[in-house]
Amino acid sequence: MSPGQCALCSRRFAHGFTLVELAVIVVMIGVIAGLILPALAKARQNAQKATAVQCVDNGRSIGAAFQKYAQDHDGALVPATRSKPGQKEAENWTDLLDGYVKNHNVWHCPGCRSGKHGHFGVGYNRHLSKLGKMAAIRHPGETVAFGDTGEIANPEEPNPDLWREILHSSSDQPRKPALIFETPSDADWKTRPNRMVNRHLRRASVIFVDGHVDLKRVRAVGFE
């Protein structure tokens, strides 16, 4: 290489890339992004689907436990809470149904992202728990017993599909699990922000009284 050629190379690198080279680089970045971003979006969607499927499977176990409890207690619905003799803290419905499930992780929604001090992510219909007997429910296949539940940041929002769940960070103080969700027929509807939430693919995992589970929009459930 002649001294003149070396000087030319030095000047070229000193002034950076040419316009043609920059255009080629931009095109290559665009092509790579076009290949990677759809793959990442698909992987994210597949992960969300897997989470939804797991939550539905958990819901079937909860629904079966709910039914079995009623059978073993002369048709009585599991109470939301029950005082325990000799202890200050009452038992909640998860304690009462715990003996009817094989895997105790069914209480924890896999899509619940509330940090290490968060809640289980599954709540019991407060209004239903007050009915007492299974016989009091006229349409078991249409009546919601449990569902994805969280503390709502905007409980005054009239459209349930726009409710935003408060996601507590790991640095937050420990909070009690949101094991009960309110319905419009409850006196505490406006003062207690625990509601069903669309946590899976813009839908909530809903467990009905007859034990079947479905993914439905909270608005479609009728909480308006």
C-alpha positions as MATLAB code, in Angstrom:
seq = 'MSPGQCALCSRRFAHGFTLVELAVIVVMIGVIAGLILPALAKARQNAQKATAVQCVDNGRSIGAAFQKYAQDHDGALVPATRSKPGQKEAENWTDLLDGYVKNHNVWHCPGCRSGKHGHFGVGYNRHLSKLGKMAAIRHPGETVAFGDTGEIANPEEPNPDLWREILHSSSDQPRKPALIFETPSDADWKTRPNRMVNRHLRRASVIFVDGHVDLKRVRAVGFE';
ca = [
       0.000    0.000    0.000;
       1.428    3.356   -1.063;
       1.772    6.326    1.316;
      -0.945    8.091   -0.676;
      -3.403    5.194   -0.109;
      -2.688    5.171    3.662;
      -3.401    8.884    3.846;
      -6.700    8.303    2.017;
      -7.723    5.573    4.503;
      -6.819    7.784    7.441;
      -8.919   10.633    6.119;
     -11.858    8.284    5.461;
     -11.958    6.850    9.019;
     -11.365   10.239   10.527;
     -14.530   11.547    8.903;
     -16.659    8.472    9.887;
     -18.868    6.325    7.649;
     -20.064    7.357    4.223;
     -23.780    7.986    3.581;
     -24.068    4.686    1.697;
     -22.531    2.755    4.574;
     -24.832    4.449    7.086;
     -27.851    3.628    4.940;
     -26.804   -0.031    4.803;
     -26.382   -0.134    8.596;
     -29.824    1.422    9.162;
     -31.426   -1.099    6.802;
     -29.679   -3.999    8.560;
     -30.842   -2.762   11.992;
     -34.382   -2.498   10.664;
     -34.279   -6.039    9.286;
     -32.906   -7.447   12.554;
     -35.528   -5.570   14.596;
     -38.230   -6.817   12.261;
     -37.142  -10.386   12.985;
     -36.586  -10.070   16.732;
     -39.530   -7.927   17.894;
     -42.307  -10.204   16.535;
     -40.535  -13.199   18.083;
     -40.373  -11.440   21.455;
     -44.044  -10.441   21.222;
     -45.024  -14.009   20.378;
     -42.965  -15.388   23.261;
     -44.607  -12.895   25.637;
     -48.071  -13.848   24.407;
     -47.294  -17.562   24.773;
     -46.122  -16.947   28.341;
     -49.356  -15.092   29.105;
     -51.392  -17.953   27.635;
     -49.490  -20.485   29.748;
     -50.160  -18.396   32.853;
     -53.861  -18.179   32.001;
     -54.057  -21.954   31.480;
     -52.369  -22.562   34.852;
     -54.794  -20.205   36.590;
     -57.771  -21.985   35.005;
     -56.380  -25.338   36.163;
     -55.988  -23.940   39.681;
     -59.555  -22.672   39.458;
     -60.881  -26.138   38.704;
     -59.246  -27.428   41.896;
     -60.770  -24.562   43.893;
     -64.182  -25.171   42.340;
     -64.023  -28.867   43.161;
     -62.986  -28.087   46.763;
     -65.875  -25.627   47.053;
     -68.338  -28.301   45.912;
     -66.850  -30.975   48.184;
     -67.049  -28.690   51.226;
     -70.772  -28.152   50.605;
     -71.325  -31.893   50.268;
     -69.552  -32.568   53.557;
     -71.441  -29.802   55.399;
     -75.049  -30.529   54.503;
     -75.115  -28.123   51.561;
     -73.538  -25.206   53.437;
     -71.411  -22.727   51.526;
     -67.906  -22.210   52.838;
     -67.948  -19.008   54.937;
     -65.627  -16.166   53.998;
     -64.253  -16.237   57.559;
     -64.936  -18.275   60.682;
     -63.880  -17.691   64.267;
     -61.534  -20.328   65.625;
     -61.909  -21.227   69.325;
     -58.921  -20.200   71.385;
     -57.333  -18.096   68.671;
     -57.501  -14.378   67.962;
     -57.339  -14.642   64.183;
     -60.288  -16.137   62.310;
     -59.936  -18.806   59.659;
     -60.588  -17.658   56.109;
     -62.074  -19.657   53.255;
     -58.665  -20.818   52.036;
     -58.004  -22.372   55.459;
     -61.363  -24.133   55.386;
     -60.898  -25.487   51.847;
     -57.207  -26.283   52.204;
     -57.868  -29.900   53.181;
     -59.769  -30.487   49.930;
     -56.911  -29.662   47.552;
     -53.803  -31.680   46.741;
     -51.625  -28.740   45.733;
     -51.727  -25.805   48.141;
     -50.364  -23.449   45.478;
     -53.796  -23.312   43.832;
     -54.570  -20.271   45.992;
     -51.788  -18.318   44.279;
     -52.634  -16.894   40.859;
     -49.495  -17.300   38.685;
     -50.225  -13.935   37.054;
     -50.425  -12.025   40.340;
     -47.496   -9.572   40.400;
     -47.811   -7.865   43.760;
     -44.355   -8.558   45.149;
     -43.301  -10.786   48.019;
     -45.801   -9.063   50.323;
     -48.644   -9.397   47.814;
     -51.912  -11.285   47.970;
     -52.918  -14.723   46.735;
     -54.668  -13.190   43.747;
     -57.869  -15.234   44.130;
     -60.929  -13.804   45.880;
     -64.304  -15.109   47.090;
     -67.607  -13.422   46.224;
     -68.561  -11.622   49.460;
     -72.272  -11.530   48.598;
     -72.337  -15.245   47.800;
     -70.661  -16.122   51.095;
     -73.605  -14.566   52.950;
     -76.232  -16.850   51.374;
     -75.413  -19.762   53.649;
     -76.703  -22.710   51.653;
     -76.009  -24.019   48.164;
     -79.777  -24.452   47.726;
     -80.191  -20.664   47.888;
     -78.385  -20.296   44.539;
     -80.856  -20.580   41.658;
     -78.367  -20.635   38.776;
     -75.097  -22.263   39.923;
     -73.655  -22.339   36.401;
     -74.075  -18.583   36.042;
     -73.171  -17.463   39.564;
     -69.576  -16.435   40.283;
     -67.974  -17.917   43.386;
     -64.286  -16.975   42.988;
     -62.148  -15.003   40.584;
     -58.924  -13.093   40.020;
     -58.969  -10.394   42.684;
     -56.845   -7.375   43.480;
     -56.825   -3.981   45.119;
     -58.051   -1.469   42.546;
     -56.454    1.942   42.082;
     -59.526    3.467   40.387;
     -62.626    1.935   42.037;
     -64.780    4.884   40.895;
     -64.263    3.888   37.244;
     -67.689    2.707   35.946;
     -66.228    0.314   33.358;
     -64.855   -2.791   35.152;
     -62.605   -3.597   32.199;
     -60.681   -0.376   32.907;
     -59.955   -1.133   36.561;
     -56.231   -0.984   37.320;
     -54.757   -3.306   39.909;
     -52.310   -1.842   42.418;
     -49.055   -3.782   42.098;
     -47.224   -3.604   45.422;
     -43.446   -3.656   45.234;
     -41.286   -5.893   47.392;
     -40.339   -2.853   49.488;
     -43.930   -2.223   50.551;
     -45.140   -3.059   54.019;
     -46.863   -6.488   54.300;
     -50.529   -6.319   53.311;
     -53.386   -8.649   54.031;
     -54.358  -10.890   51.111;
     -57.289   -9.681   48.984;
     -59.283  -12.854   49.609;
     -62.705  -11.257   49.122;
     -64.055   -9.222   46.219;
     -66.966   -6.820   46.459;
     -70.040   -6.741   44.220;
     -72.447   -3.826   43.602;
     -74.987   -5.395   45.969;
     -72.540   -5.094   48.895;
     -72.736   -2.102   51.228;
     -68.929   -1.768   51.018;
     -68.877   -1.645   47.215;
     -67.617    1.952   47.040;
     -65.436    1.991   50.131;
     -63.520   -1.263   49.724;
     -61.424   -1.426   46.531;
     -61.025   -5.219   46.340;
     -62.531   -6.174   43.005;
     -62.242   -8.810   40.317;
     -59.601   -7.848   37.736;
     -58.766   -8.721   34.135;
     -55.373  -10.292   34.778;
     -55.055  -12.822   31.957;
     -55.162  -11.708   28.327;
     -57.517   -8.879   29.365;
     -59.783  -11.362   31.075;
     -60.301  -12.723   34.562;
     -60.235  -16.358   35.596;
     -63.777  -16.922   36.910;
     -64.852  -19.912   39.019;
     -68.577  -20.565   39.066;
     -70.632  -22.187   41.808;
     -71.071  -25.408   39.796;
     -67.266  -25.762   39.645;
     -66.598  -24.867   36.014;
     -64.011  -22.203   35.159;
     -63.851  -19.694   32.330;
     -61.834  -16.664   31.259;
     -64.230  -13.729   31.023;
     -64.040   -9.962   31.005;
     -65.089   -8.568   34.372;
     -67.615   -6.354   32.595;
     -69.237   -9.447   31.125;
     -69.630  -10.903   34.606;
     -71.948   -7.997   35.403;
     -70.088   -5.938   38.003;
     -71.381   -2.550   36.900;
];
